[in-house]
Amino acid sequence: MRSYVVDTLAALIFFTVVAAFSEYVIAGLGARQVLVSRLTTVPVLFLTGWPYGLWRDWLVRRMTGDRPGRMLFADTTAFLSFQVPVYLAILAIAGARPPEMAAALGSAIVLMVILSRPYGLFLDWFRVRTSLLGRGPVS
């Protein structure tokens, strides 16, 4: 239960800030669409925050083994393979039109590639700082 709370809270903080910026500034969604998208994301993150943490931990262990230099690739792979389908569903529920969805998803993929390792570091840091988890960072 503790890992569920910590991983979910980390995802909620990170994704709310980054995705709202991307949707509003880059994709050009209106304020109402961003609000609906972010509110839609809250229950989604309650369902996916912890499974993503488990997915990332598993994938990182499999991809890096004893080679920590592969963390960037592992985090990027984990982030994209898990988050792209989830984000696409969120945009559809929020009522984004296909051109808006394409712009939001395109910018999100770029941001996901850029931010995948920082999010992995944030998740590891958040896990340690909360002192609630027996498992610390995977890196």
C-alpha positions in Angstrom: 0.0 0.0 0.0 2.8 2.4 0.8 4.4 2.0 -2.6 1.0 2.6 -4.2 0.6 5.9 -2.4 4.2 7.1 -3.0 4.3 6.2 -6.7 0.9 7.6 -7.3 1.6 10.9 -5.6 4.9 11.2 -7.5 3.1 10.6 -10.8 0.3 13.1 -9.9 2.7 15.9 -9.1 5.0 15.3 -12.1 2.3 14.7 -14.7 0.0 17.5 -13.7 2.7 20.2 -14.0 4.3 18.9 -17.2 1.1 17.9 -19.1 -0.8 21.1 -18.3 2.1 23.2 -19.6 2.3 21.0 -22.8 -1.4 21.0 -23.5 -1.9 24.8 -22.9 1.3 26.3 -24.2 2.4 23.9 -26.9 -0.7 22.1 -28.1 -3.0 25.2 -27.8 -5.8 23.5 -26.0 -8.1 25.9 -24.3 -8.1 26.3 -20.5 -11.3 24.3 -20.2 -9.8 21.4 -22.2 -6.7 21.5 -20.1 -8.7 21.5 -16.9 -10.9 18.6 -18.1 -7.8 16.7 -19.2 -6.0 17.2 -15.9 -9.1 16.3 -13.8 -9.5 13.2 -16.0 -6.0 12.3 -15.3 -6.4 12.2 -11.5 -8.4 9.0 -11.4 -6.2 7.6 -14.2 -3.1 8.3 -12.2 -4.7 6.6 -9.2 -5.0 3.5 -11.5 -1.7 3.8 -13.3 0.8 5.5 -11.0 1.8 2.4 -9.1 1.6 0.0 -12.0 3.9 2.4 -13.9 6.4 2.3 -11.0 6.3 -1.5 -11.0 6.7 -1.6 -14.9 9.6 0.9 -14.8 11.4 -1.0 -12.0 11.0 -4.3 -13.9 12.0 -2.9 -17.2 15.0 -1.0 -15.8 16.3 -4.2 -14.1 15.9 -6.2 -17.3 17.4 -3.5 -19.5 20.3 -2.3 -17.4 21.4 -5.4 -15.5 24.8 -4.4 -14.2 25.2 -1.5 -16.7 23.8 1.7 -15.1 24.8 3.6 -18.3 21.6 2.2 -19.9 19.3 4.1 -17.5 18.4 6.8 -20.0 17.3 4.2 -22.6 15.5 2.1 -20.0 13.6 5.1 -18.6 12.7 6.4 -22.0 11.4 3.0 -23.1 9.4 2.5 -19.9 7.9 6.0 -20.2 6.9 5.8 -23.8 5.6 2.2 -23.8 3.4 2.8 -20.8 2.3 6.5 -21.0 1.6 7.1 -24.7 -1.6 4.9 -24.8 -2.8 6.3 -21.5 -2.3 9.9 -22.6 -4.1 9.3 -25.9 -7.1 7.9 -24.0 -7.1 11.0 -21.7 -7.1 13.4 -24.7 -10.0 11.5 -26.3 -12.0 11.7 -23.1 -11.2 15.4 -22.7 -12.8 16.0 -26.1 -9.7 17.0 -28.0 -10.2 17.0 -31.8 -7.9 14.9 -33.9 -5.6 17.8 -34.9 -5.4 18.8 -31.2 -4.7 15.2 -30.2 -2.0 14.9 -32.8 -0.3 18.1 -31.6 -0.7 17.2 -28.0 0.6 13.6 -28.5 3.4 14.8 -30.7 4.6 17.3 -28.2 4.0 14.9 -25.4 6.2 12.3 -27.0 9.0 14.8 -27.4 8.5 15.8 -23.8 8.4 12.2 -22.7 11.7 11.5 -24.3 13.2 14.6 -22.8 11.6 14.1 -19.4 11.7 10.3 -19.0 15.0 10.2 -17.2 14.2 13.2 -15.0 10.9 11.6 -14.0 12.8 8.3 -13.2 15.2 10.3 -11.0 12.2 12.2 -9.5 10.4 9.0 -8.7 13.5 7.4 -7.2 14.1 10.6 -5.2 10.5 10.9 -4.1 10.6 7.3 -2.9 13.7 7.9 -0.8 12.5 11.2 0.6 9.2 10.0 1.7 10.9 7.2 3.6 7.8 5.2 3.2 9.1 2.5 1.0 11.3 -0.4 1.7 12.3 -0.2 -2.0 14.5 2.7 -2.9 15.7 3.7 -6.4 16.3 1.1 -8.9 19.3 2.9 -10.3 
